[in-house]
Amino acid sequence: RTLFEDPDRVNIERNPNPHVAFSAGPHFCVGAGLARLEAQLVFPRLLQRLPRLELAEANPEYRETITLRGLKALRVAF
């Protein structure tokens, strides 16, 4: 049994659409906690070693995607 009628067809107007992508509970990213911990350790150390670290451009460019927001690049100067 499937949740959606014709599940192999892409239908962006499907309603209702109770998908679980980027969700919580058992579907939450298993590595999210580790990524947060790494960031908490790395960024203070990075700023300690490179105290003049700053963005090299005022308006960084974002990826053109609707699925996962993120930068194309993060250029810095130090």
Phi, psi and omega in degrees: 000139179244157180285324185250146170289131180055061187294342181273358179260132177287124180219098184288350179259011181303133183213128357286160183226076183276056182290167183242012180300136181051047188261196179242185178066220183292348181262002180289147183301124182292336181266001185299317180297318178295319178298318178296316179298316178300317180296320179296330180274320188284313187295316176299320179294319179299314180292331176291319181280332181233073187296340180261017179300130179209163176296138179274345178222144186291325183234087179300149183269133180266153175295148178266079181213151178259353184273324183211108182291135179186163180280147171290321179201155175233093182276131180233160175236146177213000000 
